[in-house]
Amino acid sequence: MNEIEYELREQDLTAFTEHQMQDKEHYQKTLRRQQIVLPAIMALLAFFMWFFFGNTLAAIYIGIIAIAWHYISPLIIKWNIRRQTLGLYNEEEKKSALGRIKLVIEPQTLLQVKENKETRIPWKDIMSVESTKRYAFIYLDTNLALVIPKKTVKGNLKKFLSLTDEKIRAAEG
């Protein structure tokens, strides 16, 4: 199949940023610190409260908070990333980016149609295609990609991505 159609929603605007953050050393370090180091310090504090002061109730509360923080901190970090990413768009930019999008494979270009506006992207300008559990990304640059939410796709996405990958390789070669 040479074309797909999908709906890009507001929640999908942050998908590429979140995907990129998964591989960043700074993000991994922050996540480790929030998920392991801070709860470990709190667990030690709970142990000292119980061992030296005999305050079992305070030790239990601190231990519960440490365990909760271990599981909640990644959610808070992701929420913060989403909030910051959405803050980069004003309402007009959001409106122009969201909506139904149609991608068509042409011999020399990838055609993007949105609200009767056509954009042709030459195959040589497309770097690669990547697929995750919920999204497919067509990389135009290392920091720029077309985000395709799998949940809203109409058409055979797997075949479309395969054909797209073939066209990219043919343009490189």
C-alpha positions in Angstrom: 0.0 0.0 0.0 1.4 3.4 -1.0 -0.4 5.6 1.4 -1.7 5.9 4.9 -3.8 8.4 6.7 -3.6 9.2 10.5 -4.8 11.6 13.1 -2.1 13.6 15.0 -3.4 14.5 18.4 -2.0 16.9 21.0 -0.7 14.0 23.1 1.3 12.8 20.1 3.2 16.1 19.8 5.4 15.0 22.8 6.0 11.4 21.6 9.1 12.2 19.6 10.7 14.1 22.5 9.9 11.3 24.9 11.4 8.8 22.5 14.6 10.7 22.2 14.9 11.3 25.9 15.0 7.5 26.5 18.5 7.3 25.0 19.9 10.5 26.6 22.5 10.0 29.3 21.3 13.1 31.2 17.7 11.7 31.3 19.0 8.2 32.4 21.1 9.8 35.2 18.2 11.9 36.4 15.9 8.9 36.4 18.4 6.8 38.3 18.9 9.5 40.9 15.2 10.0 41.4 14.3 6.3 41.3 17.2 4.7 43.2 19.4 7.2 45.1 16.7 9.3 46.7 14.6 6.3 47.9 17.8 4.6 49.2 18.7 7.7 51.3 15.1 7.8 52.6 15.3 4.1 53.4 18.5 4.7 55.4 16.8 7.6 57.2 13.9 5.3 58.1 16.4 2.7 59.4 18.1 5.3 61.6 14.8 6.6 62.9 13.8 3.0 63.9 17.2 1.8 65.2 18.5 4.9 67.1 15.3 6.6 68.1 12.9 3.7 68.3 10.3 5.6 66.3 8.7 2.8 64.3 5.8 4.8 63.0 8.0 7.5 61.5 10.3 4.8 60.0 7.3 3.2 58.4 6.0 6.5 57.0 9.4 7.3 55.6 9.8 3.8 54.1 6.4 4.1 52.4 7.2 7.5 51.0 10.6 6.1 49.7 8.8 3.2 47.9 6.1 5.5 46.5 8.7 7.9 45.3 10.5 5.1 43.5 7.4 4.4 41.4 6.0 7.9 41.1 9.1 9.8 40.1 9.3 8.5 36.5 5.7 9.6 36.0 6.5 13.0 37.3 9.6 13.4 35.1 7.6 12.3 32.0 4.8 14.7 32.9 7.3 17.5 33.2 8.8 16.7 29.8 5.4 16.7 28.2 4.5 20.0 29.9 7.7 21.6 28.7 7.4 20.2 25.2 3.8 21.4 24.8 4.8 24.8 26.1 7.0 25.2 23.0 3.9 25.4 20.8 1.5 28.3 20.8 -2.2 27.7 20.0 -1.7 28.5 16.3 1.2 26.2 15.9 -0.7 23.4 17.7 -3.7 23.9 15.4 -1.6 23.7 12.3 0.3 20.6 13.4 -2.7 18.6 14.6 -5.4 16.9 12.5 -5.7 14.3 9.8 -2.6 13.8 7.7 -2.1 11.6 4.6 1.3 10.3 3.5 1.7 9.0 0.0 4.7 7.3 -1.4 5.6 8.8 -4.8 8.6 7.7 -7.0 10.8 10.7 -6.1 9.2 12.1 -2.9 7.1 11.4 0.1 3.9 13.5 -0.2 2.3 14.8 3.0 -1.2 16.1 2.6 -2.9 18.1 5.4 -6.0 20.3 5.0 -5.4 20.4 1.2 -1.9 21.6 1.7 0.7 19.4 0.0 4.4 19.1 1.1 6.8 16.9 -0.9 9.8 15.6 0.9 12.6 14.2 -1.4 13.7 10.7 -0.5 17.3 11.9 -0.2 16.2 14.3 2.6 14.7 11.4 4.7 17.2 9.7 7.1 15.4 6.6 8.3 12.3 5.0 9.6 11.9 3.7 13.2 8.9 1.9 14.8 8.1 1.5 18.5 5.1 0.0 20.3 2.9 3.0 19.9 4.5 5.2 17.2 6.4 5.2 14.0 8.9 7.9 13.2 10.1 9.0 9.8 13.4 10.9 10.6 14.0 14.0 8.5 16.9 14.9 10.7 18.4 13.7 14.0 16.1 16.0 15.9 13.1 16.2 13.5 10.7 13.4 12.5 7.2 12.8 11.3 5.3 11.2 14.2 2.8 8.5 13.2 0.6 7.3 16.1 -0.2 3.7 15.3 -3.5 3.9 17.1 -5.0 6.3 14.6 -3.6 4.9 11.3 -5.8 3.9 8.5 -4.0 1.7 6.0 -1.3 -0.9 6.2 1.4 0.9 8.3 3.8 -2.1 8.3 3.9 -2.3 4.5 4.0 1.5 4.2 7.0 1.7 6.4 8.7 -1.1 4.6 8.2 0.6 1.2 9.4 3.9 2.7 12.6 2.2 4.0 13.2 0.8 0.6 12.8 4.2 -1.1 15.2 5.8 1.5 17.8 3.1 0.8 17.4 3.4 -3.0 17.9 7.2 -2.7 21.1 6.7 -0.6 22.6 4.2 -2.9 
